[in-house]
């Protein structure tokens, strides 16, 4: 039991680290894009200065200047914005391993879609994350950098193709999570392989008293802009496991595509405003239509198996351990009586349209599959049922703990 608790705390620690580093990365990214778009021509036309801005924050005034290529001399201290990106990706990869690889039989591979060894699903997951960067990088170097709109359209097609492919193998949760990881890998690779190396070339030229080529800054700016437009969709995809109406839909990958487009329209509104081009309110109308499309798709069916299919499904090795443990029959009765009115394929509790977080507890296989969650949320703590609305007794929580202890 100690192992279950420690694993849950480890997931919590890594998830919190991922959130903190992501906030730092997104914050600096949004700030510098807004700053760059809002720069005005230099008042004194100082050599090399392409724009400047006055800002106020926290009771202080700031005067910022941007050099198109480089300053006349290198400053003694130079801040590099890179570790926010690297730490976000590394912590996200660790979380992917802890949740989806360690728990591959529950959260990664959907055997009702395609039967395969768990190691094969893990291998496909890991290998697929590199594909996006390799294809995207080749597109950027093919001359399409001069046609940024077409480049973004091709990237969108690539994302949709990957989403469709993921949906043939993985669970709904894993489909959206992998699309997020796929995109985040492109974003971090942009920083690691292109933006920072190009900046290092410029710094090295300055130290050698050479005039840096302006192309390096131009290339880095393009990749940074792409990252800016991809940020909001990635945030949604990282949080999508909280929204079963999105991930449990048969068309979850299409919903993800609409989310990507919503992210573009929202960022376009703010980027245009920061660039002093006015408020493009039409982007919010487009966003609302895209959101309505996502809502409509969520009504067209879910990926959850029917009650009959779940009842007939054989236990996996992970589930078998809990199904054979002493007290399983008693716990099954407790869960069916206290939890399944909400955690059902068709919830019976008024105001709940789908099972919270997509957790269904209607059959023996359902309950065995969610043994760890039941233990943590209803046995070890009183987090569930919320406000104890179904009146789970202390003796029933003790029975859940005894069941897990018996399973070892």
ZAKOL-284222 format. One record per residue (C-alpha): residue in three letters; x, y, z. Coordinates in steps of 0.1 Angstrom, whole numbers, plus 5000, padded with zeros to 4 digits. Example, Ala and Ser with C-alpha at 12.3 -4.5 7.8 and 13.67 -1.06 7.14 Angstrom:
BEGIN
+------+------+------+------+
! type !    x !    y !    z !
+------+------+------+------+
!  ALA ! 5123 ! 4955 ! 5078 !
!  SER ! 5137 ! 4989 ! 5071 !
+------+------+------+------+
This chain:
BEGIN
+------+------+------+------+
! type !    x !    y !    z !
+------+------+------+------+
!  UNK ! 5000 ! 5000 ! 5000 !
!  UNK ! 5030 ! 5023 ! 5007 !
!  UNK ! 5040 ! 5018 ! 4970 !
!  UNK ! 5006 ! 5031 ! 4958 !
!  UNK ! 5007 ! 5061 ! 4980 !
!  UNK ! 5043 ! 5070 ! 4972 !
!  UNK ! 5036 ! 5066 ! 4934 !
!  UNK ! 5007 ! 5090 ! 4937 !
!  UNK ! 5029 ! 5115 ! 4955 !
!  UNK ! 5056 ! 5111 ! 4929 !
!  UNK ! 5031 ! 5117 ! 4901 !
!  UNK ! 5019 ! 5148 ! 4920 !
!  UNK ! 5055 ! 5161 ! 4924 !
!  UNK ! 5063 ! 5157 ! 4887 !
!  UNK ! 5030 ! 5171 ! 4876 !
!  UNK ! 5035 ! 5202 ! 4898 !
!  UNK ! 5070 ! 5206 ! 4884 !
!  UNK ! 5056 ! 5203 ! 4849 !
!  UNK ! 5030 ! 5230 ! 4856 !
!  UNK ! 5055 ! 5254 ! 4872 !
!  UNK ! 5080 ! 5251 ! 4844 !
!  UNK ! 5053 ! 5254 ! 4818 !
!  UNK ! 5040 ! 5286 ! 4834 !
!  UNK ! 5075 ! 5300 ! 4833 !
!  UNK ! 5080 ! 5290 ! 4796 !
!  UNK ! 5046 ! 5303 ! 4785 !
!  UNK ! 5050 ! 5335 ! 4804 !
!  UNK ! 5083 ! 5344 ! 4788 !
!  UNK ! 5071 ! 5333 ! 4754 !
!  UNK ! 5039 ! 5354 ! 4756 !
!  UNK ! 5058 ! 5384 ! 4770 !
!  UNK ! 5085 ! 5385 ! 4743 !
!  UNK ! 5060 ! 5380 ! 4714 !
!  UNK ! 5039 ! 5409 ! 4728 !
!  UNK ! 5070 ! 5430 ! 4734 !
!  UNK ! 5084 ! 5424 ! 4699 !
!  UNK ! 5051 ! 5432 ! 4682 !
!  UNK ! 5046 ! 5463 ! 4703 !
!  UNK ! 5080 ! 5479 ! 4697 !
!  UNK ! 5080 ! 5514 ! 4681 !
!  UNK ! 5108 ! 5529 ! 4659 !
!  UNK ! 5137 ! 5542 ! 4680 !
!  UNK ! 5133 ! 5579 ! 4689 !
!  UNK ! 5170 ! 5587 ! 4686 !
!  UNK ! 5176 ! 5563 ! 4657 !
!  UNK ! 5205 ! 5547 ! 4675 !
!  UNK ! 5226 ! 5525 ! 4653 !
!  UNK ! 5213 ! 5489 ! 4652 !
!  UNK ! 5182 ! 5496 ! 4673 !
!  UNK ! 5151 ! 5484 ! 4654 !
!  UNK ! 5126 ! 5493 ! 4680 !
!  UNK ! 5120 ! 5503 ! 4716 !
!  UNK ! 5092 ! 5504 ! 4742 !
!  UNK ! 5085 ! 5520 ! 4776 !
!  UNK ! 5066 ! 5498 ! 4801 !
!  UNK ! 5055 ! 5502 ! 4836 !
!  UNK ! 5050 ! 5473 ! 4861 !
!  UNK ! 5052 ! 5469 ! 4899 !
!  UNK ! 5056 ! 5507 ! 4905 !
!  UNK ! 5087 ! 5509 ! 4882 !
!  UNK ! 5093 ! 5521 ! 4846 !
!  UNK ! 5113 ! 5501 ! 4821 !
!  UNK ! 5129 ! 5512 ! 4788 !
!  UNK ! 5135 ! 5483 ! 4764 !
!  UNK ! 5154 ! 5484 ! 4731 !
!  UNK ! 5157 ! 5457 ! 4705 !
!  UNK ! 5188 ! 5453 ! 4682 !
!  UNK ! 5179 ! 5439 ! 4648 !
!  UNK ! 5211 ! 5420 ! 4645 !
!  UNK ! 5233 ! 5427 ! 4676 !
!  UNK ! 5245 ! 5455 ! 4698 !
!  UNK ! 5279 ! 5471 ! 4691 !
!  UNK ! 5294 ! 5453 ! 4720 !
!  UNK ! 5285 ! 5423 ! 4740 !
!  UNK ! 5272 ! 5430 ! 4776 !
!  UNK ! 5289 ! 5413 ! 4805 !
!  UNK ! 5257 ! 5395 ! 4814 !
!  UNK ! 5233 ! 5379 ! 4790 !
!  UNK ! 5202 ! 5361 ! 4800 !
!  UNK ! 5192 ! 5330 ! 4779 !
!  UNK ! 5156 ! 5319 ! 4779 !
!  UNK ! 5159 ! 5282 ! 4774 !
!  UNK ! 5157 ! 5262 ! 4806 !
!  UNK ! 5120 ! 5269 ! 4810 !
!  UNK ! 5114 ! 5251 ! 4777 !
!  UNK ! 5138 ! 5222 ! 4784 !
!  UNK ! 5124 ! 5217 ! 4820 !
!  UNK ! 5089 ! 5217 ! 4808 !
!  UNK ! 5096 ! 5190 ! 4782 !
!  UNK ! 5117 ! 5168 ! 4805 !
!  UNK ! 5091 ! 5169 ! 4833 !
!  UNK ! 5063 ! 5162 ! 4808 !
!  UNK ! 5083 ! 5132 ! 4795 !
!  UNK ! 5087 ! 5119 ! 4831 !
!  UNK ! 5050 ! 5123 ! 4837 !
!  UNK ! 5042 ! 5105 ! 4805 !
!  UNK ! 5064 ! 5076 ! 4817 !
!  UNK ! 5049 ! 5075 ! 4852 !
!  UNK ! 5012 ! 5076 ! 4841 !
!  UNK ! 5010 ! 5062 ! 4806 !
!  UNK ! 5039 ! 5038 ! 4804 !
!  UNK ! 5039 ! 5024 ! 4839 !
!  UNK ! 5000 ! 5022 ! 4836 !
!  UNK ! 5000 ! 5013 ! 4799 !
!  UNK ! 4974 ! 4986 ! 4804 !
!  UNK ! 4949 ! 5011 ! 4819 !
!  UNK ! 4957 ! 5044 ! 4802 !
!  UNK ! 4977 ! 5039 ! 4770 !
!  UNK ! 4967 ! 5009 ! 4748 !
!  UNK ! 4930 ! 5003 ! 4741 !
!  UNK ! 4928 ! 4966 ! 4733 !
!  UNK ! 4893 ! 4970 ! 4719 !
!  UNK ! 4907 ! 4991 ! 4691 !
!  UNK ! 4939 ! 4970 ! 4684 !
!  UNK ! 4954 ! 4942 ! 4703 !
!  UNK ! 4991 ! 4945 ! 4708 !
!  UNK ! 5018 ! 4939 ! 4735 !
!  UNK ! 5020 ! 4968 ! 4759 !
!  UNK ! 5057 ! 4973 ! 4750 !
!  UNK ! 5047 ! 4978 ! 4714 !
!  UNK ! 5023 ! 5006 ! 4724 !
!  UNK ! 5050 ! 5022 ! 4745 !
!  UNK ! 5075 ! 5020 ! 4716 !
!  UNK ! 5050 ! 5035 ! 4692 !
!  UNK ! 5043 ! 5063 ! 4717 !
!  UNK ! 5080 ! 5071 ! 4722 !
!  UNK ! 5089 ! 5069 ! 4685 !
!  UNK ! 5059 ! 5090 ! 4673 !
!  UNK ! 5070 ! 5120 ! 4693 !
!  UNK ! 5101 ! 5124 ! 4671 !
!  UNK ! 5082 ! 5123 ! 4638 !
!  UNK ! 5066 ! 5157 ! 4642 !
!  UNK ! 5099 ! 5175 ! 4646 !
!  UNK ! 5116 ! 5157 ! 4618 !
!  UNK ! 5088 ! 5164 ! 4593 !
!  UNK ! 5082 ! 5200 ! 4605 !
!  UNK ! 5119 ! 5208 ! 4604 !
!  UNK ! 5122 ! 5195 ! 4569 !
!  UNK ! 5093 ! 5216 ! 4558 !
!  UNK ! 5108 ! 5248 ! 4574 !
!  UNK ! 5140 ! 5242 ! 4555 !
!  UNK ! 5123 ! 5235 ! 4522 !
!  UNK ! 5117 ! 5271 ! 4514 !
!  UNK ! 5082 ! 5272 ! 4530 !
!  UNK ! 5096 ! 5295 ! 4556 !
!  UNK ! 5088 ! 5323 ! 4530 !
!  UNK ! 5052 ! 5311 ! 4530 !
!  UNK ! 5044 ! 5309 ! 4567 !
!  UNK ! 5006 ! 5305 ! 4562 !
!  UNK ! 5010 ! 5274 ! 4540 !
!  UNK ! 5036 ! 5260 ! 4564 !
!  UNK ! 5011 ! 5263 ! 4593 !
!  UNK ! 4984 ! 5246 ! 4572 !
!  UNK ! 5008 ! 5217 ! 4564 !
!  UNK ! 5016 ! 5214 ! 4601 !
!  UNK ! 4979 ! 5213 ! 4610 !
!  UNK ! 4974 ! 5185 ! 4585 !
!  UNK ! 5003 ! 5166 ! 4601 !
!  UNK ! 4987 ! 5170 ! 4635 !
!  UNK ! 4954 ! 5157 ! 4623 !
!  UNK ! 4970 ! 5127 ! 4606 !
!  UNK ! 4988 ! 5119 ! 4639 !
!  UNK ! 4956 ! 5123 ! 4659 !
!  UNK ! 4938 ! 5099 ! 4636 !
!  UNK ! 4966 ! 5074 ! 4639 !
!  UNK ! 4967 ! 5077 ! 4677 !
!  UNK ! 4930 ! 5071 ! 4678 !
!  UNK ! 4934 ! 5037 ! 4661 !
!  UNK ! 4956 ! 5024 ! 4690 !
!  UNK ! 4954 ! 5044 ! 4721 !
!  UNK ! 4927 ! 5052 ! 4747 !
!  UNK ! 4908 ! 5085 ! 4744 !
!  UNK ! 4929 ! 5101 ! 4772 !
!  UNK ! 4961 ! 5090 ! 4755 !
!  UNK ! 4951 ! 5103 ! 4721 !
!  UNK ! 4948 ! 5139 ! 4733 !
!  UNK ! 4977 ! 5137 ! 4756 !
!  UNK ! 4999 ! 5124 ! 4728 !
!  UNK ! 4988 ! 5151 ! 4705 !
!  UNK ! 4999 ! 5176 ! 4732 !
!  UNK ! 5032 ! 5158 ! 4737 !
!  UNK ! 5037 ! 5156 ! 4700 !
!  UNK ! 5032 ! 5194 ! 4696 !
!  UNK ! 5053 ! 5202 ! 4727 !
!  UNK ! 5082 ! 5182 ! 4713 !
!  UNK ! 5081 ! 5203 ! 4682 !
!  UNK ! 5081 ! 5235 ! 4703 !
!  UNK ! 5110 ! 5224 ! 4726 !
!  UNK ! 5130 ! 5211 ! 4696 !
!  UNK ! 5126 ! 5245 ! 4680 !
!  UNK ! 5143 ! 5260 ! 4710 !
!  UNK ! 5170 ! 5233 ! 4714 !
!  UNK ! 5179 ! 5227 ! 4677 !
!  UNK ! 5172 ! 5261 ! 4661 !
!  UNK ! 5166 ! 5291 ! 4683 !
!  UNK ! 5193 ! 5287 ! 4708 !
!  UNK ! 5220 ! 5275 ! 4683 !
!  UNK ! 5213 ! 5304 ! 4660 !
!  UNK ! 5216 ! 5328 ! 4689 !
!  UNK ! 5249 ! 5312 ! 4699 !
!  UNK ! 5262 ! 5317 ! 4663 !
!  UNK ! 5254 ! 5354 ! 4666 !
!  UNK ! 5271 ! 5357 ! 4700 !
!  UNK ! 5302 ! 5339 ! 4687 !
!  UNK ! 5304 ! 5362 ! 4657 !
!  UNK ! 5302 ! 5392 ! 4680 !
!  UNK ! 5330 ! 5380 ! 4702 !
!  UNK ! 5351 ! 5374 ! 4671 !
!  UNK ! 5343 ! 5410 ! 4660 !
!  UNK ! 5324 ! 5397 ! 4629 !
!  UNK ! 5291 ! 5411 ! 4616 !
!  UNK ! 5264 ! 5384 ! 4623 !
!  UNK ! 5242 ! 5373 ! 4594 !
!  UNK ! 5207 ! 5386 ! 4599 !
!  UNK ! 5192 ! 5353 ! 4586 !
!  UNK ! 5199 ! 5336 ! 4620 !
!  UNK ! 5176 ! 5360 ! 4638 !
!  UNK ! 5150 ! 5357 ! 4611 !
!  UNK ! 5149 ! 5319 ! 4613 !
!  UNK ! 5147 ! 5319 ! 4651 !
!  UNK ! 5119 ! 5345 ! 4650 !
!  UNK ! 5098 ! 5323 ! 4627 !
!  UNK ! 5101 ! 5293 ! 4650 !
!  UNK ! 5093 ! 5314 ! 4680 !
!  UNK ! 5062 ! 5327 ! 4664 !
!  UNK ! 5051 ! 5291 ! 4656 !
!  UNK ! 5056 ! 5282 ! 4692 !
!  UNK ! 5035 ! 5312 ! 4702 !
!  UNK ! 5005 ! 5300 ! 4681 !
!  UNK ! 5008 ! 5264 ! 4693 !
!  UNK ! 5009 ! 5272 ! 4731 !
!  UNK ! 4971 ! 5275 ! 4739 !
!  UNK ! 4962 ! 5242 ! 4722 !
!  UNK ! 4990 ! 5224 ! 4740 !
!  UNK ! 4977 ! 5237 ! 4773 !
!  UNK ! 4942 ! 5223 ! 4766 !
!  UNK ! 4956 ! 5189 ! 4755 !
!  UNK ! 4977 ! 5187 ! 4787 !
!  UNK ! 4945 ! 5192 ! 4807 !
!  UNK ! 4921 ! 5172 ! 4785 !
!  UNK ! 4920 ! 5142 ! 4808 !
!  UNK ! 4897 ! 5163 ! 4830 !
!  UNK ! 4872 ! 5166 ! 4802 !
!  UNK ! 4857 ! 5132 ! 4791 !
!  UNK ! 4833 ! 5150 ! 4767 !
!  UNK ! 4864 ! 5158 ! 4747 !
!  UNK ! 4886 ! 5127 ! 4751 !
!  UNK ! 4859 ! 5101 ! 4752 !
!  UNK ! 4843 ! 5112 ! 4719 !
!  UNK ! 4848 ! 5090 ! 4689 !
!  UNK ! 4859 ! 5122 ! 4672 !
!  UNK ! 4883 ! 5133 ! 4699 !
!  UNK ! 4911 ! 5138 ! 4673 !
!  UNK ! 4888 ! 5161 ! 4653 !
!  UNK ! 4879 ! 5180 ! 4685 !
!  UNK ! 4916 ! 5184 ! 4691 !
!  UNK ! 4919 ! 5199 ! 4655 !
!  UNK ! 4892 ! 5224 ! 4663 !
!  UNK ! 4911 ! 5233 ! 4695 !
!  UNK ! 4942 ! 5240 ! 4675 !
!  UNK ! 4923 ! 5263 ! 4653 !
!  UNK ! 4908 ! 5281 ! 4683 !
!  UNK ! 4943 ! 5286 ! 4697 !
!  UNK ! 4953 ! 5302 ! 4664 !
!  UNK ! 4923 ! 5326 ! 4663 !
!  UNK ! 4927 ! 5336 ! 4700 !
!  UNK ! 4965 ! 5343 ! 4696 !
!  UNK ! 4958 ! 5362 ! 4664 !
!  UNK ! 4935 ! 5385 ! 4683 !
!  UNK ! 4961 ! 5393 ! 4709 !
!  UNK ! 4991 ! 5394 ! 4685 !
!  UNK ! 4972 ! 5419 ! 4663 !
!  UNK ! 4964 ! 5441 ! 4693 !
!  UNK ! 5000 ! 5440 ! 4705 !
!  UNK ! 5011 ! 5450 ! 4670 !
!  UNK ! 4989 ! 5481 ! 4671 !
!  UNK ! 4966 ! 5468 ! 4644 !
!  UNK ! 4934 ! 5472 ! 4665 !
!  UNK ! 4910 ! 5447 ! 4679 !
!  UNK ! 4900 ! 5420 ! 4654 !
!  UNK ! 4868 ! 5410 ! 4671 !
!  UNK ! 4859 ! 5387 ! 4643 !
!  UNK ! 4884 ! 5362 ! 4657 !
!  UNK ! 4862 ! 5356 ! 4687 !
!  UNK ! 4832 ! 5349 ! 4664 !
!  UNK ! 4854 ! 5323 ! 4646 !
!  UNK ! 4865 ! 5309 ! 4680 !
!  UNK ! 4829 ! 5306 ! 4691 !
!  UNK ! 4819 ! 5287 ! 4659 !
!  UNK ! 4848 ! 5263 ! 4663 !
!  UNK ! 4839 ! 5257 ! 4700 !
!  UNK ! 4803 ! 5250 ! 4689 !
!  UNK ! 4816 ! 5225 ! 4665 !
!  UNK ! 4836 ! 5207 ! 4692 !
!  UNK ! 4805 ! 5206 ! 4714 !
!  UNK ! 4785 ! 5191 ! 4686 !
!  UNK ! 4811 ! 5164 ! 4679 !
!  UNK ! 4810 ! 5154 ! 4716 !
!  UNK ! 4774 ! 5145 ! 4712 !
!  UNK ! 4780 ! 5121 ! 4683 !
!  UNK ! 4792 ! 5092 ! 4703 !
!  UNK ! 4818 ! 5081 ! 4728 !
!  UNK ! 4846 ! 5056 ! 4727 !
!  UNK ! 4835 ! 5039 ! 4759 !
!  UNK ! 4825 ! 5003 ! 4756 !
!  UNK ! 4790 ! 4992 ! 4762 !
!  UNK ! 4780 ! 4976 ! 4795 !
!  UNK ! 4777 ! 4942 ! 4778 !
!  UNK ! 4811 ! 4946 ! 4762 !
!  UNK ! 4827 ! 4955 ! 4795 !
!  UNK ! 4810 ! 4927 ! 4813 !
!  UNK ! 4823 ! 4902 ! 4787 !
!  UNK ! 4858 ! 4915 ! 4787 !
!  UNK ! 4885 ! 4893 ! 4803 !
!  UNK ! 4906 ! 4907 ! 4831 !
!  UNK ! 4940 ! 4919 ! 4823 !
!  UNK ! 4969 ! 4906 ! 4845 !
!  UNK ! 4968 ! 4939 ! 4864 !
!  UNK ! 4931 ! 4936 ! 4870 !
!  UNK ! 4932 ! 4899 ! 4878 !
!  UNK ! 4953 ! 4905 ! 4909 !
!  UNK ! 4925 ! 4927 ! 4924 !
!  UNK ! 4896 ! 4906 ! 4911 !
!  UNK ! 4910 ! 4875 ! 4930 !
!  UNK ! 4919 ! 4893 ! 4962 !
!  UNK ! 4898 ! 4887 ! 4993 !
!  UNK ! 4870 ! 4912 ! 4997 !
!  UNK ! 4865 ! 4920 ! 4960 !
!  UNK ! 4829 ! 4909 ! 4959 !
!  UNK ! 4821 ! 4930 ! 4989 !
!  UNK ! 4839 ! 4960 ! 4974 !
!  UNK ! 4821 ! 4955 ! 4941 !
!  UNK ! 4787 ! 4958 ! 4959 !
!  UNK ! 4799 ! 4989 ! 4978 !
!  UNK ! 4811 ! 5006 ! 4946 !
!  UNK ! 4779 ! 4997 ! 4927 !
!  UNK ! 4758 ! 5011 ! 4955 !
!  UNK ! 4778 ! 5042 ! 4963 !
!  UNK ! 4796 ! 5052 ! 4931 !
!  UNK ! 4781 ! 5039 ! 4899 !
!  UNK ! 4751 ! 5062 ! 4898 !
!  UNK ! 4776 ! 5089 ! 4887 !
!  UNK ! 4804 ! 5067 ! 4873 !
!  UNK ! 4783 ! 5050 ! 4847 !
!  UNK ! 4782 ! 5049 ! 4809 !
!  UNK ! 4749 ! 5067 ! 4812 !
!  UNK ! 4750 ! 5085 ! 4846 !
!  UNK ! 4718 ! 5085 ! 4866 !
!  UNK ! 4727 ! 5115 ! 4888 !
!  UNK ! 4709 ! 5146 ! 4878 !
!  UNK ! 4732 ! 5172 ! 4863 !
!  UNK ! 4760 ! 5147 ! 4853 !
!  UNK ! 4761 ! 5140 ! 4816 !
!  UNK ! 4792 ! 5118 ! 4815 !
!  UNK ! 4811 ! 5099 ! 4841 !
!  UNK ! 4834 ! 5123 ! 4860 !
!  UNK ! 4869 ! 5122 ! 4845 !
!  UNK ! 4857 ! 5094 ! 4823 !
!  UNK ! 4860 ! 5069 ! 4852 !
!  UNK ! 4833 ! 5042 ! 4848 !
!  UNK ! 4825 ! 5018 ! 4877 !
!  UNK ! 4797 ! 4995 ! 4865 !
!  UNK ! 4812 ! 4961 ! 4861 !
!  UNK ! 4837 ! 4939 ! 4879 !
!  UNK ! 4863 ! 4947 ! 4852 !
!  UNK ! 4857 ! 4984 ! 4856 !
!  UNK ! 4862 ! 4982 ! 4893 !
!  UNK ! 4893 ! 4961 ! 4891 !
!  UNK ! 4908 ! 4984 ! 4865 !
!  UNK ! 4903 ! 5015 ! 4888 !
!  UNK ! 4915 ! 4997 ! 4920 !
!  UNK ! 4942 ! 5023 ! 4927 !
!  UNK ! 4918 ! 5053 ! 4923 !
!  UNK ! 4891 ! 5037 ! 4944 !
!  UNK ! 4916 ! 5030 ! 4972 !
!  UNK ! 4930 ! 5066 ! 4971 !
!  UNK ! 4898 ! 5085 ! 4967 !
!  UNK ! 4873 ! 5064 ! 4986 !
!  UNK ! 4893 ! 5041 ! 5009 !
!  UNK ! 4923 ! 5060 ! 5021 !
!  UNK ! 4906 ! 5094 ! 5019 !
!  UNK ! 4870 ! 5106 ! 5018 !
!  UNK ! 4875 ! 5125 ! 4985 !
!  UNK ! 4848 ! 5104 ! 4969 !
!  UNK ! 4819 ! 5104 ! 4969 !
!  UNK ! 4819 ! 5142 ! 4969 !
!  UNK ! 4804 ! 5156 ! 5002 !
!  UNK ! 4796 ! 5119 ! 5008 !
!  UNK ! 4763 ! 5124 ! 4990 !
!  UNK ! 4758 ! 5086 ! 4987 !
!  UNK ! 4766 ! 5081 ! 5025 !
!  UNK ! 4795 ! 5057 ! 5022 !
!  UNK ! 4801 ! 5043 ! 5057 !
!  UNK ! 4834 ! 5042 ! 5075 !
!  UNK ! 4831 ! 5004 ! 5075 !
!  UNK ! 4828 ! 5004 ! 5038 !
!  UNK ! 4859 ! 5025 ! 5034 !
!  UNK ! 4877 ! 5001 ! 5057 !
!  UNK ! 4866 ! 4972 ! 5034 !
!  UNK ! 4881 ! 4990 ! 5004 !
!  UNK ! 4914 ! 4993 ! 5023 !
!  UNK ! 4914 ! 4957 ! 5034 !
!  UNK ! 4907 ! 4946 ! 4998 !
!  UNK ! 4937 ! 4965 ! 4984 !
!  UNK ! 4959 ! 4952 ! 5013 !
!  UNK ! 4948 ! 4917 ! 5005 !
!  UNK ! 4958 ! 4922 ! 4968 !
!  UNK ! 4993 ! 4932 ! 4979 !
+------+------+------+------+
